[in-house]
Amino acid sequence: MPLPLKKVRVLDFTHLLPGELCSTILSDLGCDVVRVESLVPGLGKRLPPVVQGESLYYWSIHRNKKRVGLDLKNAHGAEIARELASQADVVLENFRPGVMTRLGIGYRRLSRLNKRLIFCSISGYGQNSAWSQRPGHDLNYIAEAGILSLNRGNNTPPVIPGVLISDYMAAIYAALSVVSALYERQRTGKGKHLDISMFECALSTLNILATALLYTGRLPEEGGFTYQTELPNYSIYECRDGRYLAVASLEAPFWERFCQRLDRPQWIKLHPPGTSPDLKAEIAKIIKSKALKEWLTIFQESDCCVSPVHTLSEALAHLPARERGVVTHLVHPVLGNVPQLASPMPMKDQAGAKHQAGLDWIETTERVLKGLGYSQSEIKKLKEAAVIPK
């Protein structure tokens, strides 16, 4: 059975994680992705770990894409890009607003060539924002969106999350928007310009807190609706061996079972325990008395929402990961078999698939240009003019 977006052609001009991950999601859905890359290696190709000259960061997000090298600042390069866009269903880009237009490949120009084109732009603050030209990265957006202010303990500074929240949220929202636009196009026959703001994508993760704030006029800390606040029954506790236990026994049945496993049945009646620092300190003292492995035995089959704080290697070996087959493989001509995470979308045998790495961009660029009608002599001239790789 074919993947749902098979034969949908995506032209990918992205060079940062949100856009690159978006095209990976679309590729996993079956899209034919042609990735246009600068002739000068970007940051992603240099990020560690680098093995035999190849970045595992880069290859974790570029499976099954055709890589084409183009100097977009060259008039001939821009013309090739326009020819590719005239045959595409989707264009992805994450330059600062206005860059694609200055290069001669903005939405207005491309949509005149291809009225069915869906043009998705990912930027920090959106295409029409007064801050559209302000640079930023994930840390800036989650700081400005209020996420960092919530990611801290009592009297402690904010902690940078271990994952790139705005980057991943922007990628997912962009992919969802593209799929929705493709569906809409079936009815209208027309494409459209999708404007994705990374700041807004970060802010969207706070939708529950924002609703409460906007309605009550009170900050989460003031109104008592910081749902991720550390509570006695919703917290992280250190074990004797320096490992940690995550306790999320919020509902009464879970709290009851949790208290029973701690041999503290007298605490059951305290539900909900609120923010009692004394109770939390008592729980912390008990948890600190045993090693993590001992607690996992005690809480085995307890059905009360208690989990170990895993390392990444432990997470990959975790039962749900093993039984669901979360690891897929990229076949790379230099690195060989590269294990990586499969898409969590329920696509056809993603975990068992063998994905391909488009390493030879010289050959791919030539093949794509021949598909556009370029002769071998014309391709040779483009190489000599440093418009394409050679």
C-alpha positions as CSV (number, residue, x, y, z in Angstrom):
1,M,0.0,0.0,0.0
2,P,1.6,3.3,-1.0
3,L,2.2,6.1,1.5
4,P,-0.5,8.8,1.6
5,L,1.4,11.6,0.0
6,K,3.2,9.6,-2.7
7,K,3.7,11.7,-5.9
8,V,3.4,15.0,-4.0
9,R,6.5,17.0,-5.0
10,V,8.2,19.1,-2.4
11,L,10.9,21.6,-3.2
12,D,12.9,22.3,0.0
13,F,14.9,25.4,0.4
14,T,15.2,25.1,4.2
15,H,18.5,25.3,6.1
16,L,17.5,25.2,9.8
17,L,15.9,22.5,11.9
18,P,12.2,23.6,11.8
19,G,12.1,23.6,8.0
20,E,14.4,20.6,7.6
21,L,12.4,18.5,10.0
22,C,9.1,19.6,8.3
23,S,10.4,18.2,5.0
24,T,11.5,15.0,6.8
25,I,7.9,14.6,8.1
26,L,6.6,15.1,4.6
27,S,9.1,12.7,3.2
28,D,8.0,10.1,5.8
29,L,4.4,10.6,4.5
30,G,5.6,9.7,1.0
31,C,6.4,13.1,-0.6
32,D,9.1,13.3,-3.2
33,V,11.5,15.8,-1.6
34,V,14.1,17.7,-3.7
35,R,16.3,19.6,-1.3
36,V,18.1,22.7,-2.7
37,E,21.3,23.3,-0.8
38,S,23.9,26.0,-0.9
39,L,27.3,25.1,-2.4
40,V,28.9,26.2,0.8
41,P,28.3,23.6,3.6
42,G,25.8,24.9,6.2
43,L,25.9,24.6,10.0
44,G,24.0,21.4,10.0
45,K,26.7,19.5,8.2
46,R,29.3,20.5,10.9
47,L,27.3,19.7,14.0
48,P,28.6,16.8,16.1
49,P,28.9,14.0,16.3
50,V,30.8,13.9,13.0
51,V,31.9,10.5,11.9
52,Q,34.2,10.0,8.8
53,G,33.4,13.6,7.8
54,E,29.6,13.0,8.0
55,S,27.4,14.7,10.6
56,L,24.9,12.4,12.3
57,Y,22.9,15.5,13.3
58,Y,22.5,16.2,9.5
59,W,21.6,12.7,8.5
60,S,19.1,12.2,11.3
61,I,16.8,14.6,9.5
62,H,17.5,14.1,5.8
63,R,16.5,10.6,4.9
64,N,15.0,9.9,1.5
65,K,15.6,13.4,0.1
66,K,17.2,14.2,-3.3
67,R,19.9,16.8,-2.7
68,V,20.5,19.4,-5.4
69,G,23.3,22.1,-5.2
70,L,22.4,25.6,-6.4
71,D,23.8,29.0,-6.0
72,L,20.5,30.9,-5.6
73,K,22.3,34.3,-5.7
74,N,23.3,33.5,-9.3
75,A,20.7,34.5,-11.9
76,H,21.0,31.1,-13.5
77,G,20.6,29.3,-10.2
78,A,17.5,31.3,-9.4
79,E,16.1,30.5,-12.9
80,I,16.6,26.7,-12.2
81,A,14.9,27.1,-8.9
82,R,11.9,28.7,-10.6
83,E,11.8,25.9,-13.2
84,L,11.8,23.3,-10.3
85,A,9.0,25.3,-8.5
86,S,6.9,25.4,-11.6
87,Q,6.7,21.6,-11.4
88,A,6.4,21.3,-7.6
89,D,3.3,20.9,-5.4
90,V,5.0,22.5,-2.3
91,V,7.8,24.9,-1.6
92,L,9.3,25.0,1.9
93,E,11.6,27.9,3.1
94,N,12.8,29.3,6.4
95,F,14.8,32.3,5.4
96,R,14.1,35.7,7.0
97,P,11.0,37.2,5.4
98,G,11.8,38.9,2.1
99,V,14.9,36.8,1.2
100,M,13.1,34.5,-1.2
101,T,11.6,37.5,-2.9
102,R,15.0,39.2,-3.3
103,L,16.3,36.0,-4.8
104,G,13.5,36.0,-7.4
105,I,11.8,33.0,-6.0
106,G,9.2,34.5,-3.7
107,Y,5.6,33.4,-3.5
108,R,4.1,36.0,-5.8
109,R,6.5,35.2,-8.6
110,L,6.3,31.4,-8.2
111,S,2.6,31.4,-7.9
112,R,2.3,33.1,-11.3
113,L,4.2,30.2,-12.7
114,N,2.3,27.6,-10.8
115,K,-1.1,28.6,-9.4
116,R,-1.4,25.3,-7.5
117,L,1.8,25.9,-5.6
118,I,1.6,25.7,-1.8
119,F,4.4,27.9,-0.4
120,C,5.2,27.4,3.2
121,S,7.4,30.0,5.0
122,I,8.8,29.3,8.5
123,S,10.2,32.4,10.3
124,G,10.8,33.7,13.8
125,Y,7.9,36.1,14.1
126,G,5.9,35.7,10.8
127,Q,6.0,37.4,7.4
128,N,4.2,40.6,8.4
129,S,5.5,41.2,11.9
130,A,7.3,44.4,12.8
131,W,10.0,42.0,14.1
132,S,10.2,40.0,10.9
133,Q,13.8,40.8,10.3
134,R,14.9,40.1,13.9
135,P,17.1,37.0,14.1
136,G,16.5,34.3,16.7
137,H,16.8,30.7,17.7
138,D,14.8,28.3,19.8
139,L,16.1,29.6,23.1
140,N,14.9,33.2,22.2
141,Y,11.4,32.0,21.2
142,I,10.8,29.9,24.3
143,A,12.1,32.7,26.5
144,E,9.9,35.3,24.9
145,A,6.9,32.9,24.8
146,G,7.0,32.5,28.6
147,I,8.1,28.8,28.6
148,L,11.4,29.4,30.3
149,S,9.8,31.4,33.1
150,L,7.7,28.3,33.9
151,N,10.7,25.9,33.6
152,R,12.2,26.5,37.0
153,G,11.9,25.5,40.6
154,N,11.4,27.6,43.7
155,N,14.0,30.4,43.8
156,T,16.0,28.8,41.0
157,P,16.8,30.2,37.6
158,P,15.1,28.9,34.4
159,V,16.5,25.7,33.0
160,I,17.0,25.3,29.2
161,P,15.0,22.3,28.1
162,G,16.8,19.3,26.6
163,V,14.7,19.5,23.4
164,L,14.2,22.3,20.9
165,I,10.5,23.2,21.6
166,S,9.8,25.9,19.1
167,D,11.8,24.1,16.4
168,Y,9.9,20.9,16.7
169,M,6.5,22.6,17.2
170,A,7.1,24.8,14.1
171,A,8.0,21.7,12.0
172,I,4.9,19.8,13.1
173,Y,2.6,22.8,12.6
174,A,4.1,23.5,9.2
175,A,3.7,19.9,8.0
176,L,0.1,19.9,9.3
177,S,-0.6,23.2,7.5
178,V,0.9,21.8,4.2
179,V,-1.2,18.6,4.4
180,S,-4.3,20.8,5.1
181,A,-3.5,23.0,2.1
182,L,-3.1,20.0,-0.1
183,Y,-6.5,18.8,0.9
184,E,-8.0,22.2,0.3
185,R,-6.4,22.4,-3.1
186,Q,-8.3,19.4,-4.2
187,R,-11.5,21.5,-3.8
188,T,-10.2,24.9,-5.0
189,G,-7.5,24.0,-7.5
190,K,-5.4,26.8,-6.0
191,G,-2.3,26.9,-3.8
192,K,-1.6,29.4,-1.1
193,H,1.1,31.0,1.1
194,L,1.4,29.5,4.6
195,D,3.0,31.7,7.2
196,I,4.4,29.9,10.2
197,S,5.8,31.8,13.2
198,M,8.2,30.0,15.5
199,F,7.3,32.3,18.4
200,E,3.6,31.5,18.0
201,C,4.3,27.8,17.8
202,A,6.2,28.0,21.1
203,L,3.4,30.1,22.6
204,S,0.8,27.5,21.5
205,T,2.2,25.0,24.0
206,L,0.9,27.3,26.8
207,N,-2.7,27.4,25.4
208,I,-4.3,26.1,28.7
209,L,-2.4,28.6,30.9
210,A,-3.0,31.4,28.5
211,T,-6.8,30.8,28.5
212,A,-6.8,30.9,32.3
213,L,-4.7,34.1,32.3
214,L,-6.7,35.9,29.7
215,Y,-10.0,35.1,31.5
216,T,-9.0,35.7,35.1
217,G,-6.4,38.4,34.5
218,R,-4.1,36.6,36.9
219,L,-0.7,35.0,36.3
220,P,-0.5,31.2,36.7
221,E,1.5,31.6,39.9
222,E,-1.1,34.0,41.4
223,G,-4.2,32.1,40.3
224,G,-3.0,28.7,41.3
225,F,-3.3,27.2,37.8
226,T,0.4,26.3,37.1
227,Y,-0.6,22.7,36.4
228,Q,3.0,21.6,36.0
229,T,3.9,23.0,39.5
230,E,5.8,20.6,41.7
231,L,3.3,19.1,44.1
232,P,3.8,16.2,46.5
233,N,2.0,14.0,44.1
234,Y,3.5,15.5,41.0
235,S,7.2,15.8,41.3
236,I,10.7,14.3,40.8
237,Y,12.4,12.6,43.8
238,E,16.0,11.6,44.2
239,C,16.8,8.0,45.1
240,R,19.6,6.8,47.3
241,D,21.8,6.0,44.3
242,G,21.5,9.5,42.7
243,R,18.9,8.4,40.2
244,Y,15.4,9.9,40.1
245,L,11.8,8.8,40.3
246,A,9.0,10.8,38.5
247,V,5.7,10.7,40.5
248,A,2.5,11.9,38.9
249,S,-0.1,10.3,41.1
250,L,-2.6,13.2,40.6
251,E,-6.0,11.4,40.7
252,A,-7.3,10.0,44.0
253,P,-7.0,6.3,43.0
254,F,-3.4,6.8,41.9
255,W,-2.6,8.7,45.1
256,E,-4.1,5.9,47.2
257,R,-2.0,3.3,45.5
258,F,1.1,5.4,45.8
259,C,0.6,5.9,49.5
260,Q,0.0,2.2,50.0
261,R,3.3,1.3,48.2
262,L,5.1,3.8,50.5
263,D,3.4,2.1,53.5
264,R,1.8,5.4,54.4
265,P,-2.0,4.7,54.3
266,Q,-2.6,7.6,56.6
267,W,-1.8,10.0,53.8
268,I,-4.6,8.7,51.6
269,K,-7.1,11.1,53.2
270,L,-4.9,14.1,52.4
271,H,-5.9,14.0,48.7
272,P,-5.5,16.4,47.1
273,P,-2.3,17.1,48.9
274,G,-1.9,20.7,47.5
275,T,1.5,22.3,47.7
276,S,2.4,21.1,51.2
277,P,6.2,21.4,51.6
278,D,6.2,19.3,54.7
279,L,4.5,16.3,52.9
280,K,6.8,16.7,50.0
281,A,9.8,16.6,52.3
282,E,8.5,13.5,53.9
283,I,8.0,11.8,50.6
284,A,11.5,12.9,49.5
285,K,13.0,11.4,52.6
286,I,11.3,8.0,52.0
287,I,12.3,7.9,48.3
288,K,15.9,8.8,49.2
289,S,16.1,5.7,51.4
290,K,16.2,3.3,48.5
291,A,17.9,2.9,45.2
292,L,16.0,3.4,41.9
293,K,16.0,-0.3,41.1
294,E,14.4,-1.1,44.5
295,W,11.6,1.4,43.9
296,L,10.9,0.1,40.5
297,T,10.4,-3.3,42.1
298,I,8.1,-1.8,44.7
299,F,6.1,0.1,42.2
300,Q,5.9,-2.7,39.6
301,E,2.4,-3.1,38.3
302,S,1.2,-0.4,40.8
303,D,-0.9,1.5,38.3
304,C,-0.2,4.8,40.0
305,C,1.8,6.8,37.5
306,V,5.3,6.4,38.8
307,S,8.2,6.2,36.4
308,P,12.0,6.2,36.4
309,V,13.8,9.2,34.9
310,H,15.5,7.4,32.0
311,T,18.6,8.2,30.1
312,L,18.2,8.2,26.3
313,S,19.7,4.7,26.0
314,E,17.3,3.4,28.7
315,A,14.4,5.0,26.9
316,L,15.3,3.3,23.6
317,A,15.5,0.0,25.5
318,H,12.1,0.7,27.2
319,L,9.4,-1.9,26.6
320,P,7.0,0.5,24.7
321,A,10.0,1.5,22.4
322,R,10.9,-2.1,21.8
323,E,7.5,-3.5,21.1
324,R,6.5,-0.5,18.9
325,G,9.7,-0.7,16.8
326,V,10.7,3.0,17.1
327,V,14.1,2.5,15.4
328,T,14.5,2.6,11.6
329,H,17.6,2.6,9.5
330,L,19.3,4.9,7.0
331,V,21.5,3.3,4.4
332,H,24.5,5.6,4.0
333,P,27.3,5.0,1.4
334,V,30.0,6.2,3.9
335,L,28.6,5.4,7.3
336,G,26.8,2.2,6.4
337,N,23.7,1.3,8.4
338,V,22.7,4.3,10.5
339,P,20.0,3.5,13.1
340,Q,17.6,6.4,13.8
341,L,14.1,7.1,15.2
342,A,11.2,6.2,13.0
343,S,8.4,8.6,12.5
344,P,5.7,8.1,15.2
345,M,3.0,8.6,12.5
346,P,1.3,5.2,11.7
347,M,2.8,4.9,8.2
348,K,3.5,1.7,6.3
349,D,6.2,-0.3,8.1
350,Q,8.3,2.8,8.9
351,A,10.3,0.9,11.6
352,G,11.3,-1.8,9.2
353,A,12.0,0.4,6.2
354,K,15.5,1.1,4.8
355,H,15.8,4.8,4.1
356,Q,18.3,6.2,1.7
357,A,20.9,9.0,2.1
358,G,21.2,11.3,-0.9
359,L,25.0,11.7,-0.7
360,D,26.0,12.2,-4.3
361,W,24.5,15.6,-4.9
362,I,26.6,16.2,-8.0
363,E,24.9,13.2,-9.8
364,T,21.5,14.1,-8.4
365,T,21.8,17.7,-9.5
366,E,22.7,16.6,-13.0
367,R,19.8,14.2,-13.1
368,V,17.3,16.8,-12.0
369,L,18.6,19.3,-14.5
370,K,18.3,16.7,-17.3
371,G,14.8,16.2,-16.2
372,L,14.2,19.9,-16.8
373,G,15.6,19.6,-20.3
374,Y,19.2,20.8,-19.8
375,S,21.8,19.4,-22.1
376,Q,25.1,18.0,-21.0
377,S,26.9,21.0,-22.4
378,E,24.6,23.4,-20.6
379,I,25.2,21.5,-17.3
380,K,29.0,21.7,-17.9
381,K,28.7,25.5,-18.3
382,L,26.7,25.8,-15.1
383,K,29.5,23.8,-13.3
384,E,32.1,26.1,-14.7
385,A,30.2,29.1,-13.5
386,A,29.9,27.6,-10.0
387,V,26.1,27.6,-10.2
388,I,25.9,23.9,-9.4
389,P,28.4,21.6,-7.7
390,K,31.2,20.0,-9.6
